Amino acid sequence: MDKPAESQPAHQGPLAGVRVLEFSGIGPGPFCGMLLADMGAEITLLEREGGTFASQLFGGGRKTVANRGKKSVCINLKHPDSKGLVHRLIREVDVLIEGYRPGVMERLGFGPDECLALNPRLIYGRMTGWGQSGPLSQRAGHDANYAAISGVLDTGRRGKGAPWAPPTLVGDMGGGGLVLAWGIACALFEAKHSGKGQIVDAAMFEGAALLAHGLFNLQAIGAWDGACALDSSAPFYDVYQCADGLWLSVCPLEPQFYSSFIERLGLAGDPDFAGKQYDTSLWPGMKQRLTEIFQSKSRAYWAGLFDDTDDCVWPVLTLCEAPQHPHSRARQSFVDIGGIVQPAPAPKFSRTPGQIRNPPPLLGEHSVEQLLALGLSFAEVEQFTASGVLVTAN
């Protein structure tokens, strides 16, 4: 077995020095870990031999964007000698992230009671769809399910049509991983004063509801009634196809933007548009007229026409086009890591910027390095490897 190379200098992001143990999973848990890693936290990714469904879905190894900045340790949790080794890892970290169904970590011997007994300052982050309690806690689900029960999915209609299921953004990422990362950051801040750890119970369906707080606000005042300016019912808040089959997002919501918008289209003198922005009886006809207008020219033409305005008309870019937009390039909003173009760390910091310290690791790539850093001798690490407790990258 070769000894590992020396590690890179410590990163000085806003979470520099925070040590995290992430039990490998899929979706929001890895995303939460990625967010923390981007901001300087030291993430030890505890993986299992053979990988997970996530590694199959997202390519595994260097292609798994959510694992960027992490170090992979692969331990066979079914081996009788693995528990003590994992406990040694838990004693040394500030945060633990897990995304299993309620009760799984307890059965493995790594539940919050046991872990907090080992490490009273530990922040124990739990990521589930339904939360650790309640009648749905043991049920399976996916992003659109969590958005459905939270009331959010029903808001994604075009008129009276079927709800639109966004691709894992509302429940998994925004309502899940992002909310858990926020909870962990809050708990870390509190622990600086109390010296005590705690459990962060993040439920994706609750996070999805939280993202929709403004829609609940509109519902409360009677403004969410099926003909709302924000649900694509309005002609001035929708997407339109252009002559080349590409799309525009059209959102001149405020009156001053709307006035400029219709003037730019030559509709300022049209009695169906001028002064009639919120006359809902005219919306179907207005939308049909705009549909015909935008279908008459290419997306590039319309983007150029509105390029110097505040009319809130922008091209709908593809995932391939977005990183090449001049604004994205100017702000370095995307990066290329190992040939994979991906969003850069966000938000930006003036003194302690986030950064991606290393590409996504191979399975078990850092098993030796991390256990030596934990204080194990090289002979002990070799013994764990020979017995099948520890798996290293091929």
Rosetta blueprint (number, residue, H / E / L):
1 M L
2 D L
3 K L
4 P L
5 A L
6 E L
7 S L
8 Q L
9 P L
10 A L
11 H L
12 Q L
13 G L
14 P L
15 L L
16 A L
17 G L
18 V L
19 R E
20 V E
21 L E
22 E E
23 F E
24 S L
25 G L
26 I L
27 G L
28 P H
29 G H
30 P H
31 F H
32 C H
33 G H
34 M H
35 L H
36 L H
37 A H
38 D H
39 M L
40 G L
41 A L
42 E E
43 I E
44 T E
45 L E
46 L E
47 E E
48 R L
49 E L
50 G L
51 G L
52 T L
53 F H
54 A H
55 S H
56 Q H
57 L H
58 F H
59 G L
60 G L
61 G H
62 R H
63 K H
64 T L
65 V H
66 A H
67 N H
68 R L
69 G L
70 K E
71 K E
72 S E
73 V E
74 C E
75 I E
76 N L
77 L L
78 K L
79 H L
80 P L
81 D L
82 S H
83 K H
84 G H
85 L H
86 V H
87 H H
88 R H
89 L H
90 I H
91 R H
92 E L
93 V L
94 D L
95 V E
96 L E
97 I E
98 E E
99 G L
100 Y L
101 R L
102 P L
103 G L
104 V H
105 M H
106 E H
107 R H
108 L H
109 G L
110 F L
111 G L
112 P H
113 D H
114 E H
115 C H
116 L H
117 A H
118 L H
119 N L
120 P L
121 R L
122 L L
123 I E
124 Y E
125 G E
126 R E
127 M E
128 T E
129 G L
130 W L
131 G L
132 Q L
133 S L
134 G L
135 P L
136 L L
137 S L
138 Q L
139 R L
140 A L
141 G L
142 H L
143 D H
144 A H
145 N H
146 Y H
147 A H
148 A H
149 I H
150 S L
151 G L
152 V L
153 L H
154 D H
155 T H
156 G L
157 R L
158 R L
159 G L
160 K L
161 G L
162 A L
163 P L
164 W L
165 A L
166 P L
167 P L
168 T L
169 L H
170 V H
171 G H
172 D H
173 M H
174 G H
175 G H
176 G H
177 G H
178 L H
179 V H
180 L H
181 A H
182 W H
183 G H
184 I H
185 A H
186 C H
187 A H
188 L H
189 F H
190 E H
191 A H
192 K H
193 H H
194 S H
195 G L
196 K L
197 G L
198 Q E
199 I E
200 V E
201 D E
202 A E
203 A E
204 M H
205 F H
206 E H
207 G H
208 A H
209 A H
210 L H
211 L H
212 A L
213 H H
214 G H
215 L H
216 F H
217 N H
218 L H
219 Q H
220 A H
221 I L
222 G L
223 A L
224 W L
225 D L
226 G L
227 A L
228 C L
229 A L
230 L L
231 D L
232 S L
233 S L
234 A L
235 P L
236 F L
237 Y L
238 D E
239 V E
240 Y E
241 Q E
242 C L
243 A L
244 D L
245 G L
246 L L
247 W E
248 L E
249 S E
250 V E
251 C L
252 P L
253 L L
254 E L
255 P H
256 Q H
257 F H
258 Y H
259 S H
260 S H
261 F H
262 I H
263 E H
264 R H
265 L L
266 G L
267 L L
268 A L
269 G L
270 D L
271 P L
272 D L
273 F L
274 A L
275 G L
276 K L
277 Q L
278 Y L
279 D L
280 T H
281 S H
282 L H
283 W H
284 P H
285 G H
286 M H
287 K H
288 Q H
289 R H
290 L H
291 T H
292 E H
293 I H
294 F H
295 Q L
296 S L
297 K L
298 S L
299 R H
300 A H
301 Y H
302 W H
303 A H
304 G H
305 L H
306 F L
307 D L
308 D L
309 T L
310 D L
311 D L
312 C L
313 V E
314 W E
315 P E
316 V L
317 L L
318 T L
319 L L
320 C L
321 E L
322 A H
323 P H
324 Q H
325 H L
326 P H
327 H H
328 S H
329 R H
330 A H
331 R H
332 Q L
333 S L
334 F E
335 V E
336 D E
337 I E
338 G L
339 G L
340 I E
341 V E
342 Q E
343 P E
344 A L
345 P L
346 A L
347 P L
348 K L
349 F L
350 S L
351 R L
352 T L
353 P L
354 G L
355 Q L
356 I L
357 R L
358 N L
359 P L
360 P L
361 P L
362 L L
363 L L
364 G L
365 E L
366 H L
367 S H
368 V H
369 E H
370 Q H
371 L H
372 L H
373 A H
374 L L
375 G L
376 L L
377 S L
378 F H
379 A H
380 E H
381 V H
382 E H
383 Q H
384 F H
385 T H
386 A H
387 S H
388 G L
389 V L
390 L E
391 V E
392 T L
393 A L
394 N L
